[in-house]
Amino acid sequence: MNDSPIQSRIDAHVIPTYSRFPIALTHGEGCHVFDAGGKRYLDLGAGIATAALGHGHPELAAALAEQAGKLTHVSNLYYTEPQSLLAEKLVALAGGSGKIFFCNSGAEANEALYKLARLNGADDGQFEILTTLGSFHGRTLAGIAATGQAKVKEGFAPAVEGFRHVPYGDLDAMREAISPATGAMLVEPIQGESGVNCATPEYLLGLRALCNERNLLLLFDEVQCGHFRTGNFFGWQTIMAAHANFAPDACSMGKSLAAGLPMGAIWASTPLQDLLGPGTHGTTFGGTPLVSAHALKAIEIIERDNLAQNTTDIGNYLAEQIGKLIAAHPNVLREVRGLGLMIGVELAENIAAFAESKRPASVQIVERLHSAGLLTIPAGARVFRLLPPLNISKTDADEGLALIENVVKELDS
Ligand SMILES: Cc1ncc(COP(=O)(O)O)c(C=O)c1O
């Protein structure tokens, strides 16, 4: 922790949309980052699931420098090789058909999905998209309307029309909510922000059947759970591993897609792939050569080093070891859940050490972990998330487990 000039300048000059922790980070190496006072932290948050290969990766830095020396950005009025290769690769990872639209963030990717769904349903008046309670889809006006959490909407009425929410995992509720105006449903295969809640294969299969039966689009938000985090490129591919032909109609991507650089995208299946034609949608920076080259290099490294398998192996190891900690400290920890390297650890209720502060337990434990030298991400009121780089080693995982154990023991005493 430090009270650095970096912090003072940001507090003085940056609009305070984030309540930041008092840590000013200056550089990183692999799974570790360092603050302005020289303190070293193990980073199991990775920029909230963005830094897919950690920090200061030499091959990514070289790929970025090489592309920066050639062509940074020219707009989408022209063709560029890095975008062509990345689109081809993403289509292959999505199963080999369909097309990609590139943008700059997860919220923007979801905007493209909303517009795709509206255009698809326009002739039949099907403008409505059903989403789920506890979901998070981004901070744009339509994003907060789509998000199933009241807190993100406060003060921003009137809401963008055409979104209704049903409980996550409840197929009957989804079926009952369908109206003549419904054109699509949008779900996260794993809800991230509300505390790492995984869909079951039965739920996703049921949604697919319902959409087929009622001629609706099935849209997935893969922004947080996608890009190899669960052991396959898309989260749905891991959940639906036993169902080879399963696919949504379209999905959004963001966060770790370009391994820490801002990039969002959607994949749209063949019947939808040309719906967003010229003049219907766009963004100046979508799929720049610079960011595309970085994303391509990251995917090349992930595939070359078999990091999808690492994601599964280290993810299972972390979950198993945290399971043992839960058994030893039920007064502090309650549950571990997730898939691969998207792990949520739920705290027990009424932890005595947290009683004095009104701040959520999730934030209080994250602060204690900071003091111990570990970065994790709070989610909801009582969950902290581990979203480490996909190339995390067993040694780093063990370091993280030891730091968590120390803090848990302290809270249990
Ligand atoms: C599932 C999901 N969708 C969308 C978003 C929004 O992404 P961004 O912050 O890049 O706009 C997030 C961000 O946390 C997310 O977790």
The ligand as an SDF file (V2000), in Angstrom:
LIG
                    3D

 16 16  0  0  0  0  0  0  0  0999 V2000
  -20.0490  -10.5370  -18.7420 C   0  0  0  0  0  0  0  0  0  0  0  0
  -19.6290   -9.1220  -19.0250 C   0  0  0  0  0  0  0  0  0  0  0  0
  -20.1810   -8.4760  -20.0620 N   0  0  0  0  0  0  0  0  0  0  0  0
  -19.8370   -7.2190  -20.3680 C   0  0  0  0  0  0  0  0  0  0  0  0
  -18.9110   -6.5320  -19.6170 C   0  0  0  0  0  0  0  0  0  0  0  0
  -18.5440   -5.1280  -19.9810 C   0  0  0  0  0  0  0  0  0  0  0  0
  -17.2660   -5.1050  -20.5250 O   0  0  0  0  0  0  0  0  0  0  0  0
  -16.4620   -3.7160  -20.6150 P   0  0  0  0  0  0  0  0  0  0  0  0
  -16.1760   -3.2910  -19.2240 O   0  0  0  0  0  0  0  0  0  0  0  0
  -15.2420   -4.0580  -21.4170 O   0  0  0  0  0  0  0  0  0  0  0  0
  -17.3540   -2.7610  -21.3260 O   0  0  0  0  0  0  0  0  0  0  0  0
  -18.3220   -7.1660  -18.5110 C   0  0  0  0  0  0  0  0  0  0  0  0
  -17.3510   -6.4430  -17.6600 C   0  0  0  0  0  0  0  0  0  0  0  0
  -17.1370   -6.7750  -16.5310 O   0  0  0  0  0  0  0  0  0  0  0  0
  -18.6900   -8.4860  -18.2170 C   0  0  0  0  0  0  0  0  0  0  0  0
  -18.1590   -9.1410  -17.1740 O   0  0  0  0  0  0  0  0  0  0  0  0
  1  2  1  0
  2  3  1  0
  2 15  2  0
  3  4  2  0
  4  5  1  0
  5  6  1  0
  5 12  2  0
  6  7  1  0
  7  8  1  0
  8  9  2  0
  8 10  1  0
  8 11  1  0
 12 13  1  0
 12 15  1  0
 13 14  2  0
 15 16  1  0
M  END
$$$$
